[in-house]
């Protein structure tokens, strides 16, 4: 049996946002939008001095946060709750890309990328669940529930050459979020959203990217990773990317509007177009393998399929 439908989300007056990775890019743009709208904001960054662009206000709390450190996460959330007593919207945005030839990536570099981009999201999300379910309606003095918005990427749905560990982290965040969204009980009023931008005019290909030492076997100019690198650094190509301010306004608008919060929010025409093309390609691949897939099935398996389909639809 499918899970009962979640109640629609109602954005509260004077909402409290908790946003990670606010020093630059989408995080900075979103923090700026939230502050301008007059909502309450906990803006976080590894170095709190990078948040000096925010106005000084009782409704804005800048905090240092290292999402790879559990003590840092717990300290930031404790301070945030002491200050505002509740949190309505969590945005897990902190992250960076590890780019280059996968074969040459060190284990340490790969694990750091996964720790930040995936485990940071996981660790905050796990704590957010209890805050939204238990703290908000009790000591927070308001409605139960809220929104957990995890920033992934077009790269959380489609893998491209030269960023294998970034894609691994984002694919993992997508699967984790989808599964947890199906675990929570509808009466808790907890909603999930995966924010999936494509190219954005930020420093993501600069300061927010860590490079892997090149491997000589992939040095040829026509190697797929080299081709994509040239595209990413091409100012003509990047001129068509989305402005972070537009991404921030879109995210804020979806949450503020409330109602049915989409599990996935693809942002940018190239994201929408590539995802549509990928879905169509996958349908074609399924048709090609249909006969073999059914040949290895067993009697009664269709009932199992029906049950799983109901669980998948029951969000």
Backbone as numpy.savetxt, mean C-alpha at the origin, in Angstrom:
# Nx Ny Nz CAx CAy CAz Cx Cy Cz
-20.57 -20.71 2.86 -21.42 -19.52 2.86 -20.53 -18.28 2.86
-20.91 -17.30 2.06 -20.13 -16.06 1.99 -20.30 -15.26 3.27
-19.29 -14.49 3.60 -19.37 -13.62 4.77 -20.39 -12.53 4.51
-21.11 -12.07 5.56 -22.04 -10.97 5.37 -21.31 -9.71 4.94
-22.00 -8.89 4.19 -21.38 -7.68 3.64 -21.02 -6.71 4.76
-19.88 -6.06 4.60 -19.48 -5.06 5.58 -20.39 -3.84 5.47
-20.55 -3.14 6.60 -21.30 -1.90 6.55 -20.49 -0.86 5.78
-21.18 0.08 5.20 -20.49 1.13 4.47 -19.76 2.04 5.46
-18.67 2.61 4.99 -17.85 3.45 5.87 -18.38 4.87 5.88
-18.45 5.45 7.07 -18.83 6.85 7.23 -17.65 7.61 7.80
-17.11 8.52 7.03 -15.96 9.31 7.45 -16.35 10.21 8.60
-15.66 10.10 9.76 -16.07 10.89 10.92 -15.62 12.34 10.84
-16.34 13.17 11.54 -15.93 14.57 11.67 -14.63 14.64 12.49
-13.71 15.49 12.06 -12.45 15.66 12.78 -11.67 14.35 12.86
-11.60 13.64 11.73 -10.94 12.34 11.68 -9.45 12.47 12.00
-8.89 11.36 12.48 -7.47 11.30 12.80 -6.78 10.35 11.81
-5.77 10.86 11.12 -5.00 10.08 10.15 -3.62 9.76 10.73
-3.13 8.56 10.43 -1.77 8.15 10.77 -1.10 7.75 9.47
-0.09 8.51 9.05 0.53 8.30 7.73 2.02 8.09 7.90
2.55 7.02 7.30 3.98 6.77 7.36 4.66 7.27 6.09
5.95 7.54 6.21 6.73 7.96 5.05 6.34 9.33 4.52
6.23 10.30 5.42 5.74 11.64 5.03 6.85 12.62 4.67
8.08 12.16 4.58 9.17 13.09 4.31 9.18 13.57 2.87
8.61 12.79 1.95 8.65 13.17 0.54 7.57 12.41 -0.22
7.43 12.72 -1.50 6.57 11.96 -2.40 5.11 11.94 -2.02
4.49 10.78 -2.18 3.06 10.65 -1.93 2.74 10.92 -0.47
3.59 10.46 0.44 3.35 10.68 1.86 3.32 12.15 2.21
4.29 12.89 1.68 4.32 14.34 1.93 3.09 15.03 1.33
2.73 14.64 0.12 1.57 15.24 -0.54 0.29 14.95 0.25
0.16 13.71 0.72 -1.04 13.35 1.48 -1.09 14.08 2.81
0.04 14.17 3.50 0.08 14.91 4.76 -0.31 16.37 4.54
0.15 16.95 3.45 -0.18 18.34 3.14 -1.67 18.51 2.89
-2.27 17.58 2.16 -3.71 17.63 1.88 -4.51 17.49 3.17
-4.14 16.52 4.00 -4.87 16.29 5.25 -4.81 17.53 6.14
-3.62 18.12 6.25 -3.46 19.33 7.07 -4.32 20.47 6.54
-4.37 20.61 5.21 -5.15 21.68 4.60 -6.65 21.47 4.80
-7.08 20.23 4.86 -8.50 19.94 5.03 -8.96 20.17 6.47
-8.03 20.27 7.38 -8.38 20.51 8.78 -8.58 19.26 9.60
-8.28 18.10 9.05 -8.35 16.88 9.85 -7.16 16.82 10.81
-7.22 15.89 11.74 -6.10 15.69 12.64 -5.13 14.70 12.01
-3.85 14.93 12.22 -2.83 14.18 11.49 -1.67 13.79 12.37
-1.30 12.50 12.30 -0.01 12.04 12.82 0.84 11.77 11.59
1.81 12.62 11.33 2.71 12.47 10.19 4.01 11.90 10.69
4.49 10.84 10.04 5.70 10.18 10.53 6.76 10.08 9.45
8.00 10.03 9.92 9.15 9.85 9.03 10.30 9.36 9.89
11.28 8.73 9.26 12.44 8.27 10.02 13.13 9.43 10.73
13.25 10.54 10.04 13.86 11.74 10.60 12.78 12.81 10.72
12.39 13.14 11.92 11.27 14.04 12.13 11.55 15.44 11.58
12.82 15.80 11.43 13.14 17.13 10.89 12.67 17.30 9.45
12.46 16.18 8.74 12.00 16.27 7.35 10.52 16.64 7.26
9.86 16.76 8.41 8.44 17.12 8.44 8.24 18.59 8.75
9.29 19.38 8.67 9.21 20.80 9.02 8.33 21.60 8.07
7.97 21.02 6.92 7.08 21.71 5.98 5.66 21.83 6.52
5.31 21.01 7.51 3.96 21.04 8.06 3.79 22.23 9.01
2.61 22.85 9.01 2.39 23.96 9.93 2.35 23.48 11.38
2.69 24.38 12.29 2.58 24.07 13.71 1.14 24.23 14.14
0.57 23.16 14.66 -0.86 23.17 15.01 -1.14 22.06 16.01
-2.10 22.30 16.94 -2.48 21.23 17.87 -3.06 20.01 17.16
-3.52 20.18 15.92 -4.14 19.07 15.19 -3.13 18.29 14.36
-1.84 18.69 14.42 -0.80 17.99 13.66 0.29 17.53 14.61
0.56 16.23 14.56 1.58 15.64 15.43 2.65 14.97 14.58
3.81 15.62 14.41 4.91 14.97 13.68 5.68 14.03 14.62
5.96 12.83 14.11 6.64 11.84 14.94 7.72 11.12 14.15
8.80 10.77 14.84 9.82 9.92 14.24 9.33 8.48 14.27
9.52 7.78 13.15 9.08 6.39 13.07 9.96 5.62 12.09
10.51 4.54 12.57 11.23 3.58 11.73 10.34 2.35 11.63
9.74 2.11 10.45 8.77 1.02 10.34 9.41 -0.36 10.43
10.74 -0.43 10.42 11.41 -1.73 10.57 11.71 -2.03 12.04
11.33 -1.15 12.94 11.61 -1.32 14.37 10.30 -1.42 15.14
10.06 -2.57 15.77 8.84 -2.72 16.55 8.77 -1.75 17.73
9.86 -1.52 18.47 9.79 -0.52 19.53 9.44 0.88 19.00
9.96 1.23 17.81 9.65 2.53 17.23 8.17 2.62 16.86
7.64 1.54 16.29 6.21 1.51 15.93 5.35 1.65 17.18
5.66 0.87 18.20 4.86 0.90 19.41 4.93 2.27 20.09
6.11 2.88 20.08 6.26 4.20 20.70 5.46 5.25 19.95
5.50 5.21 18.63 4.77 6.19 17.83 3.26 6.05 18.03
2.77 4.82 18.03 1.33 4.60 18.21 0.89 4.99 19.62
1.71 4.69 20.61 1.39 5.07 21.98 1.30 6.60 22.12
2.27 7.30 21.53 2.26 8.77 21.59 1.05 9.32 20.85
0.74 8.74 19.68 -0.40 9.20 18.89 -1.71 9.05 19.66
-1.88 7.90 20.33 -3.11 7.67 21.07 -3.19 8.53 22.33
-2.05 8.79 22.93 -2.05 9.69 24.10 -2.46 11.10 23.70
-2.12 11.47 22.46 -2.40 12.82 21.99 -3.83 12.97 21.48
-4.28 12.02 20.64 -5.60 12.15 19.99 -6.63 11.13 20.50
-6.19 10.10 21.21 -7.06 9.09 21.81 -7.71 8.14 20.82
-7.53 8.34 19.54 -8.10 7.46 18.53 -7.34 7.66 17.22
-7.48 6.72 16.31 -6.96 6.87 14.95 -8.01 6.28 14.03
-8.40 7.04 13.01 -9.46 6.59 12.10 -8.94 6.03 10.79
-7.82 6.56 10.30 -7.30 6.13 9.00 -5.79 5.90 9.12
-5.37 4.70 8.78 -3.95 4.38 8.72 -3.54 4.33 7.25
-2.45 5.00 6.91 -1.91 4.92 5.55 -0.47 4.43 5.64
-0.24 3.20 5.24 1.11 2.63 5.22 1.76 2.95 3.89
2.58 3.98 3.91 3.17 4.50 2.68 4.69 4.36 2.63
5.33 4.22 3.78 6.80 4.19 3.82 7.34 3.05 2.98
8.35 3.35 2.18 8.96 2.30 1.38 9.97 2.86 0.40
10.69 1.96 -0.23 11.67 2.34 -1.23 11.87 1.16 -2.18
12.60 1.40 -3.26 12.83 0.34 -4.24 14.30 -0.09 -4.23
14.51 -1.38 -4.37 15.85 -1.95 -4.57 15.91 -2.38 -6.03
16.75 -1.72 -6.81 16.75 -1.96 -8.25 18.11 -2.45 -8.74
18.04 -3.21 -9.82 19.26 -3.72 -10.44 19.13 -5.20 -10.75
20.25 -5.86 -10.89 20.28 -7.26 -11.29 20.08 -8.16 -10.07
18.97 -8.84 -10.05 18.57 -9.65 -8.89 19.65 -10.64 -8.48
20.30 -11.21 -9.44 21.33 -12.21 -9.17 22.45 -11.65 -8.31
22.66 -10.35 -8.36 23.76 -9.72 -7.63 23.32 -9.05 -6.33
22.04 -9.12 -6.00 21.57 -8.49 -4.77 22.08 -9.25 -3.55
22.56 -8.54 -2.56 22.97 -9.20 -1.33 21.73 -9.58 -0.52
21.86 -10.60 0.29 20.76 -11.00 1.14 20.37 -9.87 2.08
21.36 -9.15 2.58 21.08 -8.06 3.52 20.25 -6.97 2.87
20.62 -6.58 1.64 19.88 -5.54 0.95 18.47 -5.99 0.62
18.33 -7.23 0.19 17.00 -7.75 -0.15 16.11 -7.79 1.09
16.67 -8.23 2.21 15.88 -8.33 3.43 15.50 -6.95 3.96
16.38 -5.97 3.82 16.04 -4.61 4.25 14.86 -4.07 3.45
14.86 -4.34 2.15 13.75 -3.89 1.31 12.45 -4.55 1.74
12.49 -5.87 1.97 11.30 -6.58 2.41 10.86 -6.12 3.80
11.82 -5.86 4.68 11.49 -5.41 6.03 10.73 -4.08 6.00
11.16 -3.19 5.14 10.51 -1.88 5.06 9.19 -1.95 4.30
9.23 -2.49 3.09 8.07 -2.40 2.20 6.97 -3.39 2.57
7.34 -4.54 3.13 6.32 -5.53 3.48 6.10 -5.61 4.99
7.16 -5.96 5.75 6.96 -6.19 7.17 6.58 -4.92 7.92
7.03 -3.77 7.46 6.58 -2.52 8.09 5.08 -2.36 7.97
4.55 -2.65 6.79 3.11 -2.60 6.57 2.39 -3.62 7.44
2.93 -4.82 7.50 2.32 -5.88 8.30 2.26 -5.48 9.77
3.38 -5.02 10.31 3.46 -4.75 11.75 2.54 -3.60 12.17
2.41 -2.59 11.33 1.49 -1.50 11.67 0.05 -1.95 11.49
-0.23 -2.71 10.43 -1.59 -3.18 10.20 -2.08 -4.04 11.35
-1.25 -4.93 11.85 -1.66 -5.80 12.96 -2.04 -4.97 14.18
-1.31 -3.92 14.46 -1.62 -3.07 15.60 -2.82 -2.18 15.31
-2.97 -1.78 14.06 -4.10 -0.94 13.68 -5.43 -1.65 13.92
-5.47 -2.95 13.70 -6.72 -3.69 13.86 -7.29 -3.52 15.26
-6.45 -3.70 16.27 -6.92 -3.56 17.65 -7.33 -2.14 17.98
-6.62 -1.17 17.43 -6.96 0.24 17.68 -8.33 0.56 17.08
-8.53 0.17 15.83 -9.79 0.47 15.16 -10.96 -0.26 15.81
-10.73 -1.51 16.21 -11.82 -2.32 16.76 -12.12 -1.98 18.22
-11.07 -1.82 19.04 -11.25 -1.75 20.49 -11.05 -0.36 21.08
-10.03 0.36 20.61 -9.70 1.65 21.21 -10.66 2.74 20.76
-10.93 2.81 19.47 -11.76 3.90 18.95 -13.13 4.02 19.63
-13.86 2.91 19.83 -15.18 3.07 20.46 -15.14 3.19 21.98
-14.00 2.97 22.58 -13.92 3.03 24.04 -13.23 4.31 24.47
-11.92 4.27 24.63 -11.19 5.48 25.06 -11.18 6.54 23.97
-11.37 6.11 22.70 -11.38 7.08 21.60 -12.67 7.86 21.50
-13.73 7.36 22.13 -14.97 8.11 22.21 -15.70 8.32 20.90
-15.49 7.45 19.93 -16.17 7.63 18.65 -16.56 6.31 18.04
-16.83 6.34 16.74 -17.30 5.12 16.09 -16.21 4.06 16.01
-16.64 2.83 16.07 -15.71 1.72 15.90 -15.28 1.63 14.44
-14.04 1.18 14.24 -13.56 0.92 12.88 -12.80 2.05 12.27
-12.62 1.95 10.96 -11.86 2.94 10.21 -11.32 2.31 8.94
-10.27 2.91 8.41 -9.71 2.48 7.13 -8.21 2.20 7.30
-7.77 1.09 6.71 -6.33 0.80 6.59 -6.01 0.84 5.10
-5.24 1.83 4.70 -4.87 2.01 3.29 -3.39 1.71 3.13
-3.09 0.66 2.38 -1.70 0.26 2.16 -1.26 0.64 0.76
-0.23 1.45 0.68 0.27 1.90 -0.62 1.14 0.80 -1.21
0.68 0.22 -2.30 1.50 -0.75 -3.02 1.94 -0.09 -4.31
1.38 -0.49 -5.44 1.86 0.05 -6.70 1.26 -0.79 -7.82
1.35 -0.27 -9.04 1.15 -1.13 -10.20 2.09 -2.33 -10.06
3.25 -2.10 -9.46 4.24 -3.15 -9.23 3.84 -4.15 -8.17
2.66 -3.99 -7.57 2.12 -5.00 -6.68 1.22 -5.98 -7.41
0.99 -5.71 -8.69 0.15 -6.58 -9.50 0.89 -7.13 -10.72
1.89 -6.37 -11.22 2.66 -6.77 -12.40 4.14 -6.58 -12.08
4.95 -7.59 -12.38 6.38 -7.50 -12.15 7.12 -7.01 -13.38
8.10 -6.16 -13.17 8.93 -5.64 -14.25 10.39 -5.99 -13.96
11.23 -6.07 -14.98 12.63 -6.45 -14.76 13.40 -5.41 -13.96
14.28 -5.90 -13.10 15.18 -5.00 -12.39 14.73 -4.57 -11.01
13.57 -5.05 -10.54 13.09 -4.65 -9.21 12.43 -5.83 -8.51
13.04 -6.99 -8.59 12.39 -8.22 -8.13 12.00 -8.17 -6.66
12.84 -7.60 -5.80 12.53 -7.63 -4.37 11.49 -6.57 -4.02
11.50 -5.46 -4.73 10.43 -4.46 -4.56 9.10 -5.09 -4.94
9.05 -5.78 -6.09 7.82 -6.42 -6.51 7.41 -7.52 -5.53
8.37 -8.27 -5.03 8.06 -9.32 -4.06 7.38 -8.73 -2.83
7.90 -7.60 -2.35 7.33 -6.95 -1.18 5.92 -6.44 -1.46
5.73 -5.83 -2.62 4.43 -5.25 -2.95 3.40 -6.33 -3.26
3.80 -7.39 -3.98 2.90 -8.52 -4.19 2.49 -9.11 -2.84
3.45 -9.24 -1.93 3.16 -9.80 -0.61 2.19 -8.91 0.15
2.39 -7.59 0.08 1.49 -6.67 0.76 0.07 -6.77 0.20
-0.04 -6.97 -1.10 -1.36 -7.12 -1.72 -2.06 -8.38 -1.21
-1.35 -9.50 -1.22 -1.96 -10.75 -0.75 -2.30 -10.71 0.72
-1.40 -10.14 1.51 -1.63 -10.00 2.95 -2.88 -9.16 3.21
-2.99 -8.02 2.54 -4.11 -7.11 2.77 -5.42 -7.75 2.33
-5.43 -8.41 1.18 -6.66 -9.05 0.70 -7.13 -10.12 1.69
-6.20 -10.91 2.21 -6.57 -11.98 3.15 -7.09 -11.40 4.46
-6.39 -10.41 5.01 -6.82 -9.83 6.29 -8.17 -9.14 6.13
-8.39 -8.51 4.99 -9.68 -7.85 4.74 -10.83 -8.83 4.80
-10.55 -10.09 4.48 -11.60 -11.11 4.52 -11.72 -11.77 5.90
-10.77 -11.51 6.77 -10.80 -12.08 8.12 -11.66 -11.25 9.07
-11.62 -9.93 8.92 -12.26 -9.07 9.92 -13.77 -9.22 9.87
-14.40 -9.17 11.02 -15.85 -9.28 11.08 -16.49 -7.98 10.59
-17.61 -8.07 9.87 -18.20 -6.86 9.27 -18.62 -5.83 10.30
-19.06 -6.28 11.50 -19.53 -5.32 12.49 -18.40 -4.48 13.08
-17.15 -4.89 12.84 -16.03 -4.08 13.30 -15.85 -2.81 12.47
-16.44 -2.77 11.31 -16.40 -1.57 10.46 -14.97 -1.19 10.06
-14.14 -2.21 9.80 -12.76 -1.97 9.37 -12.68 -2.21 7.86
-12.19 -1.23 7.15 -12.14 -1.27 5.69 -10.69 -1.20 5.22
-10.40 -1.89 4.14 -9.05 -1.94 3.60 -9.03 -1.37 2.18
-7.92 -0.74 1.85 -7.74 -0.22 0.49 -6.27 -0.34 0.09
-6.04 -0.91 -1.08 -4.70 -0.99 -1.66 -4.57 0.13 -2.69
-3.66 1.05 -2.43 -3.45 2.19 -3.33 -2.38 1.80 -4.33
-2.73 1.80 -5.62 -1.87 1.26 -6.66 -1.53 2.32 -7.72
-0.62 3.23 -7.41 -0.21 4.20 -8.43 0.76 3.59 -9.43
0.83 4.20 -10.60 1.86 3.84 -11.56 3.01 4.81 -11.41
3.46 5.41 -12.50 4.53 6.40 -12.42 4.06 7.66 -11.74
4.83 8.12 -10.77 4.50 9.34 -10.03 5.73 10.24 -10.02
5.52 11.54 -10.17 6.62 12.50 -10.21 7.15 12.75 -8.80
7.90 11.79 -8.29 8.53 11.92 -6.98 10.01 11.60 -7.16
10.73 11.52 -6.04 12.14 11.15 -6.11 12.32 9.64 -6.00
11.25 8.88 -6.35 11.29 7.44 -6.17 12.44 6.79 -6.95
12.72 7.31 -8.15 13.82 6.74 -8.93 15.16 7.35 -8.54
15.14 8.25 -7.55 16.37 8.86 -7.09 16.66 8.50 -5.65
16.30 9.39 -4.73 16.62 9.19 -3.32 15.93 7.96 -2.73
14.75 7.61 -3.25 14.00 6.48 -2.69 14.33 5.16 -3.36
15.43 5.10 -4.09 15.85 3.87 -4.74 17.26 3.52 -4.30
17.46 2.27 -3.95 18.79 1.75 -3.62 19.21 0.83 -4.76
20.41 1.05 -5.29 20.86 0.28 -6.43 21.66 -0.96 -6.04
21.55 -1.99 -6.86 22.33 -3.21 -6.70 23.56 -3.10 -7.60
24.69 -3.56 -7.11 25.90 -3.56 -7.94 25.64 -4.33 -9.23
25.92 -3.74 -10.39 25.62 -4.41 -11.67 26.35 -5.74 -11.82
25.68 -6.67 -12.48 26.26 -7.97 -12.79 26.67 -7.95 -14.26
27.90 -8.33 -14.60 28.37 -8.22 -15.98 27.54 -9.03 -16.98
26.88 -10.07 -16.55 26.10 -10.89 -17.48 24.89 -10.15 -18.02
24.49 -9.05 -17.33 23.31 -8.30 -17.75 23.66 -6.92 -18.29
24.92 -6.73 -18.66 25.39 -5.40 -19.04 24.91 -4.94 -20.42
24.53 -5.84 -21.28 24.14 -5.47 -22.64 23.00 -4.47 -22.63
23.06 -3.52 -23.53 22.07 -2.44 -23.56 20.66 -2.95 -23.81
20.54 -4.11 -24.48 19.21 -4.63 -24.77 18.71 -5.61 -23.71
19.44 -5.75 -22.60 18.93 -6.56 -21.49 17.69 -5.87 -20.92
16.65 -6.64 -20.59 15.38 -6.02 -20.17 15.51 -4.99 -19.05
16.35 -5.28 -18.06 16.49 -4.34 -16.95 17.13 -3.03 -17.40
18.09 -3.12 -18.35 18.73 -1.90 -18.84 17.73 -1.06 -19.65
16.89 -1.72 -20.41 15.88 -1.02 -21.21 14.93 -0.26 -20.29
14.47 -0.94 -19.23 13.53 -0.30 -18.31 14.21 0.83 -17.54
15.47 0.67 -17.19 16.20 1.74 -16.51 16.23 3.01 -17.35
16.47 2.85 -18.64 16.51 4.03 -19.51 15.15 4.71 -19.56
14.10 3.91 -19.57 12.75 4.49 -19.57 12.50 5.27 -18.28
12.86 4.68 -17.14 12.60 5.32 -15.86 13.34 6.63 -15.70
14.51 6.74 -16.36 15.31 7.96 -16.25 15.05 8.94 -17.38
14.16 8.60 -18.28 13.88 9.45 -19.43 12.94 10.58 -19.02
13.37 11.84 -19.07 12.51 12.94 -18.64 11.27 13.10 -19.50
11.33 12.68 -20.75 10.15 12.76 -21.62 9.08 11.78 -21.13
9.51 10.57 -20.80 8.56 9.56 -20.30 7.98 9.97 -18.96
8.84 10.42 -18.05 8.36 10.75 -16.70 7.51 12.01 -16.67
7.56 12.82 -17.73 6.73 14.03 -17.78 5.25 13.68 -17.78
4.91 12.48 -18.24 3.51 12.07 -18.30 3.04 11.39 -17.01
3.92 11.21 -16.05 3.52 10.54 -14.81 2.62 11.44 -13.98
1.94 10.83 -13.02 1.00 11.56 -12.18 1.72 12.45 -11.18
1.11 13.56 -10.83 1.63 14.41 -9.78 1.24 13.81 -8.43
2.14 13.81 -7.45 1.80 13.23 -6.14 0.62 13.93 -5.49
0.45 15.22 -5.77 -0.69 15.95 -5.21 -2.01 15.39 -5.71
-2.03 14.97 -6.99 -3.26 14.39 -7.54 -3.54 13.03 -6.92
-2.48 12.25 -6.69 -2.63 10.96 -6.02 -3.21 11.19 -4.61
-2.64 12.15 -3.91 -3.08 12.44 -2.54 -4.54 12.87 -2.50
-4.92 13.76 -3.40 -6.32 14.22 -3.46 -7.27 13.07 -3.76
-6.84 12.16 -4.64 -7.69 11.01 -4.98 -7.90 10.11 -3.77
-6.82 9.83 -3.06 -6.91 8.97 -1.88 -7.78 9.62 -0.82
-7.54 10.89 -0.54 -8.34 11.59 0.46 -9.81 11.58 0.06
-10.08 11.83 -1.23 -11.46 11.89 -1.69 -12.20 10.58 -1.52
-11.54 9.47 -1.79 -12.18 8.15 -1.64 -12.53 7.89 -0.18
-11.59 8.19 0.72 -11.83 7.94 2.14 -12.90 8.89 2.68
-12.82 10.15 2.32 -13.78 11.14 2.80 -15.19 10.82 2.31
-15.30 10.38 1.07 -16.61 10.04 0.51 -17.24 8.89 1.26
-16.42 7.95 1.69 -16.93 6.82 2.45 -17.72 5.87 1.58
-18.73 5.25 2.18 -19.49 4.25 1.45 -18.69 2.97 1.31
-18.77 2.37 0.13 -18.02 1.15 -0.14 -16.59 1.53 -0.50
-15.65 1.23 0.36 -14.23 1.53 0.10 -13.69 0.44 -0.82
-13.14 0.80 -1.98 -12.63 -0.23 -2.90 -11.40 -0.91 -2.32
-11.34 -2.24 -2.45 -10.15 -2.93 -1.97 -8.93 -2.49 -2.75
-9.08 -2.31 -4.05 -7.95 -1.87 -4.89 -8.30 -0.57 -5.58
-7.36 0.37 -5.52 -7.55 1.68 -6.13 -6.40 1.94 -7.10
-6.52 1.50 -8.37 -5.48 1.80 -9.35 -5.55 3.27 -9.73
-4.40 3.94 -9.73 -4.37 5.38 -10.01 -3.40 5.67 -11.14
-3.89 6.31 -12.18 -3.09 6.64 -13.36 -3.59 5.84 -14.56
-3.68 6.49 -15.72 -4.19 5.78 -16.90 -3.33 4.60 -17.32
-2.02 4.69 -17.12 -1.18 3.56 -17.51 -1.40 2.38 -16.56
-1.67 2.68 -15.28 -1.96 1.61 -14.33 -3.25 0.89 -14.71
-4.29 1.65 -14.95 -5.57 1.06 -15.32 -5.44 0.26 -16.61
-4.77 0.83 -17.61 -4.64 0.18 -18.90 -3.82 -1.10 -18.83
-2.70 -1.05 -18.09 -1.84 -2.22 -17.99 -2.52 -3.33 -17.18
-3.26 -2.95 -16.15 -3.96 -3.97 -15.36 -5.06 -4.62 -16.17
-5.77 -3.84 -16.97 -6.82 -4.40 -17.82 -6.20 -5.38 -18.83
-5.10 -4.96 -19.45 -4.43 -5.83 -20.42 -3.91 -7.10 -19.75
-3.38 -6.98 -18.53 -2.88 -8.15 -17.80 -4.01 -9.10 -17.45
-5.15 -8.55 -17.03 -6.28 -9.41 -16.71 -6.77 -10.17 -17.94
-6.80 -9.49 -19.08 -7.22 -10.14 -20.32 -6.21 -11.22 -20.73
-4.94 -10.94 -20.53 -3.90 -11.93 -20.85 -4.05 -13.16 -19.95
-4.36 -12.93 -18.69 -4.53 -14.04 -17.76 -5.74 -14.90 -18.13
-6.81 -14.26 -18.59 -7.97 -15.02 -19.04 -7.59 -15.93 -20.21
-6.80 -15.39 -21.13 -6.33 -16.19 -22.25 -5.49 -17.37 -21.80
-4.60 -17.15 -20.82 -3.77 -18.24 -20.30 -4.63 -19.29 -19.60
-5.67 -18.85 -18.89 -6.55 -19.80 -18.23 -7.27 -20.69 -19.24
-7.71 -20.09 -20.33 -8.38 -20.87 -21.37 -7.43 -21.91 -21.97
-6.17 -21.52 -22.14 -5.19 -22.45 -22.71 -4.92 -23.65 -21.80
-5.04 -23.44 -20.50 -4.72 -24.52 -19.55 -5.98 -25.18 -18.98
-7.15 -24.78 -19.45 -8.41 -25.27 -18.88 -8.52 -26.79 -18.95
-8.24 -27.37 -20.11 -8.42 -28.80 -20.28 -7.53 -29.58 -19.31
-6.25 -29.16 -19.20 -5.33 -29.84 -18.30 -5.75 -29.66 -16.85
-6.17 -28.46 -16.50 -6.57 -28.18 -15.12 -7.73 -29.08 -14.70
-8.72 -29.24 -15.59 -9.87 -30.07 -15.27 -9.53 -31.56 -15.29
-8.54 -31.92 -16.08 -8.18 -33.32 -16.19 -7.60 -33.86 -14.88
-6.94 -32.99 -14.10 -6.33 -33.46 -12.86 -7.27 -33.29 -11.67
-8.50 -32.81 -11.92 -9.47 -32.64 -10.85 -10.03 -33.96 -10.37
-10.68 -33.92 -9.20 -11.26 -35.13 -8.62 -12.75 -34.92 -8.39
-13.46 -36.01 -8.26 -14.89 -35.95 -8.01 -15.15 -35.17 -6.71
-16.10 -34.28 -6.78 -16.42 -33.47 -5.61 -15.64 -32.20 -5.51
-14.64 -32.01 -6.39 -13.81 -30.82 -6.30 -14.58 -29.56 -6.67
-15.60 -29.70 -7.53 -16.37 -28.52 -7.93 -17.09 -27.90 -6.74
-17.51 -28.73 -5.78 -18.14 -28.18 -4.58 -17.15 -27.35 -3.79
-15.90 -27.80 -3.75 -14.86 -27.03 -3.08 -14.63 -25.70 -3.78
-14.65 -25.75 -5.12 -14.48 -24.52 -5.90 -15.59 -23.53 -5.59
-16.83 -24.02 -5.51 -17.95 -23.13 -5.23 -17.80 -22.48 -3.87
-17.36 -23.26 -2.88 -17.17 -22.71 -1.55 -16.12 -21.60 -1.55
-14.98 -21.87 -2.21 -13.90 -20.89 -2.24 -14.30 -19.64 -3.02
-15.08 -19.81 -4.08 -15.55 -18.66 -4.84 -16.44 -17.77 -3.98
-17.29 -18.41 -3.17 -18.15 -17.63 -2.27 -17.32 -16.85 -1.26
-16.28 -17.47 -0.72 -15.41 -16.78 0.23 -14.70 -15.60 -0.44
-14.30 -15.79 -1.68 -13.60 -14.74 -2.41 -14.52 -13.56 -2.69
-15.78 -13.84 -2.98 -16.73 -12.77 -3.29 -17.27 -12.10 -2.06
-17.12 -12.74 -0.91 -17.82 -12.26 0.27 -17.13 -11.15 1.02
-16.53 -10.21 0.30 -15.85 -9.10 0.97 -16.77 -7.92 1.11
